[in-house]
């Protein structure tokens, strides 16, 4: 039997028939068959990319001067300050708050033209690293264990890429934040030793909660609402895996949820698919923020000439 799969149903079939230890092993075998690389080479590459994710987060957290957003108010430093003060009015768990911190920091690195890893896209690049860094710190996990979890997220991503899209221009932000959040839910669940079926259930719950999400970036920049939306994607991922762990099911199988995302995309107006012609992007305040940014840019250009 080939190691290649294009649906969650086929993924589970491969795991069961080959008696694999989880989704991460199925994805390793998939990559080895597809690329001819060894498992050690693949894991090494995943760890290398994870290090880039961490560098992206800490590049702005260690030096807020590196935050050079255009229309978004710098946010990661506010979260960092609140956590360091031990703000007792914060209601989320410590791990979710930390994941928010790192997710938003990665997105501010991206907005400042820093180096990030698309996970699966630049607009959703904060969710997976945010959750992985927070989980690693909370549970003292090795980079190798995190690499396994990232491979799990890639397995979910393979199914989405094969049957739908990651493109917000085609399907709105459900295909970016939605996809990343459901991929990350599975990755978190792997670190909690949940079964492959539970991980796929969490992915289904997470993605169906994001169906129909508009992509309406102010000024066409990956800042508002993108940066903070990554924080909400984090919370969605943690909630989905907790639901699955508690025994909640997704009445609609993951493969059908992915098909539903495609169906929603086909019914979306183009104004809310990354064109910045609808949604938040055309509000009066959004237009004002963009004009202010363009004026600043014009002034800076004049001063340098």
N, C-alpha and C positions, 0 to 999 in steps of 0.2 A: 504494500500500500504506500502511495506517495505521502510525503510529509506536508504537502501543500494543502491549504484549506482556504475557503472563501466565505464560510458561514460559521456561526457559533455552533450550530448543530454538528457540522463536520468536525470542528475543533474538538468538541466533546467526544465524538466518535473515535477520533484518532487517539485521544488521551486514554480512553477506555480500552480500545483494541490493542494498543501497544503498551498498556500498563505503565504509563508515564506518571511521574510524580506531580504533575501540574501543568498549567498553561505555559509556564516559562520554558519547560522542556520541549513542549510542542513547538514553540516559537524558535527555540534554538535549532531544532531539527529542520524546521522550515527554512531558516536562514542558511544552514549548512547545505541543504539541498539546492537552494536557489543560488548561493554565491560561491560554494566550494570552499568556504573558509572553515576553520576548525572552531569548536565551541570555545576554546581558550581565546582565540583571536576575536570572536564576536563579543564575549564578555569583556575583554580588555577595551574594545571600542566603546561599548556601552558605558563603562566606568569613565572613560575619557570624556564622553559627552556629559555625563553627570557632573564631572568636575567643572566643565564649562558652565553648567546650570548654577552650581554653587558660586562660582566666580561672579556670575552676573548679579546674583542677589547681594553678595557682600561688597561688590564694587560701589554700590550706592549706600549701603548701610554703614560701611566703614568710613565713607567720605561723602556726606550729603551734597557737597559741592559738585559732585559728578552728575547730579540730577539736573537735566536741562530740558525739562518738558516745555511745551509751547503754550498749551491752553489748560493743562491740568495742574491743579494745586498739588505740590509734592505731598505725598501721603504716608510713605513708608516710615519717615522719621517720626510722624505723629503716633503711629502704632508702636514703634520702638519705644518712644518716651512713655507711653501709657503702660506698656508692659514692664518697663524698668521701674516705674513708680508703684507697680502693683495695684493698679486702679481696681478697687473692689466693686465698682458698678458694672464692670464688664461681665457679661452673662455667658459667653461662649467658653468652652473648655480651653485650657491652656494650649493644648496641641492645635486646636483649630485657629486660635488667635495667632500662634506662631506661624502656622501655614499661611494665614492671611498676610502676615508680615513679609514672608519670603516671596510669596506670589506677587504681591504688589511691587516689591523691590525689583524683581526680575522684569516686570513690565515697565518700571521707570527706567531701568537700564536700557531696555529696548527703545523706549521713547527718546532716550538721550543718545541714540545711535551707538550703544554698546553692543557687545557680542552676546547673543543668546542662542538657545537651541529651540527651534520651532517644535512645539509639542502639542498638537501636530502642526500648528501654525504660529506665526509671530504674534497674532492677536490673542492667542490663548496660551502663550508660552510660559505663563507664571504658575498655572494650576498644578501640573505634575511636579516640577521642582519644589514648589512651595510645600506641598504635602510630603514629598520624599525627604526633604531636609528636616522638616519638623518631626517626622516619624523616626528618622535616624537619630536625632538628638534625644528624643523622648525615650527610645528603647535601646539606645547604644548599639545600633545595627551596623554591620560592616558594609563597605562599599559593594562587596560581592552580593550581599542580600538585597541591597537597593537595586543593583543591576538586574537581578531576577525579577523584581517588581516592575522595573521599566520594560523588561521583555514581555511581561504579562500585559502591560498597557499597550504595547505594540501589537500583541495578538488581537486585542479588541479593535485596535486601529486598522488592522488588516481587513477585518470584516467590514468596517465602515467604508474604507477606501475602495473595496471591491464592489460594494453594492450601493454606495451613495457618493458623498464628496466631503472634502474638508474646506471647500471654497465658499466663503461668505458671499462672494459675488454671484454664486449660483444658488445658494441655499440659506443665506442669512447667517446670523451668529449661532443658530442651533448647530451648524456644521463646524463651528470653531469652539466656542465655550462649551456647547453641549457635548461635542465629541470629546474634547479634552477632559471634561468633568467625568464622563462615563468611563473613559480609559483610566483615569486616575482612581476612580472608585475601585476598580479591579486591582490596581496596583497596591492600594492601601490594604485591601482584603487579603492579598497574598502575604503581606507582612504580618497579618493577624492569623495566618494559617487557616483561612477559610477554604472550602472546597471549590473546584473549578465551577461547579453549578452555582454556588453561592456568589462567586465573583461575576459571573455572567448575569445573574439575577440583579445584582447591584448595578451593573452597567445598564441594564434595561430600565430599571427604576430611575436612574440618574438621567438618562437621555430623554425618556418620555416626559420628564419634568421640564425639559428645555425646548420642547418642540415649539416651533413658531417664533423663536427669538429673533427679533430684528437685528440687522447690522446697520447701525445708524451713526457712524463716527463723525463727530464734530470736525468740520474742516477737512474731512478725509484723513485725519491723523489718528494713529492707533493710541489714543489717549482717553478721550471721554466718549462713551462710557467704558471703554475697553479695560483700562487699568483696574478700576474698582470692580468691574464685572468679573475679573479673574478671582477676586476675593469671594464673590458669591458662588463662583464655580467650585471653589474649595469647599465651602460649606455644603453644597449640594452633594459633592463626592462623599464626604464623611457621613452625611445623613443617609445616603443610599446604602453604604456598606453596613451601617448600624442596623438599618431596616432589614437587610438581608440576613445579617447575623442573628437577629431576633426571630427569624422565621417568616418574615413577610415575603410574599411572592410577587412577581410581576405577572399579572394575568395575560399580558401580551408578551410573547417570546422576544428575545433580543433581536433576532433576525427580522421579525415583523416590525419592531420599533424602528429599525434602520430603514426599512421600506416606507414606513409612515413618514419619516423625516424627508425622504425623497418626494413623497406625495405632497407634503406641506410646502416644500421648496417650489414645486411646479405651480402652486397656487399663490405664491407670494408676489406681491407687487414689486417691480424692479426698484421702486423708490426706497424700499427698506432692505435692499440687498447690496450694501457697501457703496452705494452711489452717493451718499451724503445728501440725498434729495428728499428725505423724509424722516419721520420720527424725531428724535432729539436734535438731529443735525439742522433742522429748519426752525427750531424755536427761536424767539427773539434774543434770548440770552446767548444761545449758541452763536448766532450771527454776530453779536456784539463781541464775544470772546475772540472769534476769528479775525474780525476787523482790527481789534486791539493787537493781536499777534502780528498781523501783516504790517501794521504801523510801526511796531517795535522792530520788526525785521528790516523795514525800509530805512528806519533811522540808523540802525546798526550798520547797514550797508553804506549809507552816506558818510558815516563817521570813519569808516575804514578806507574810503576812497580819498 
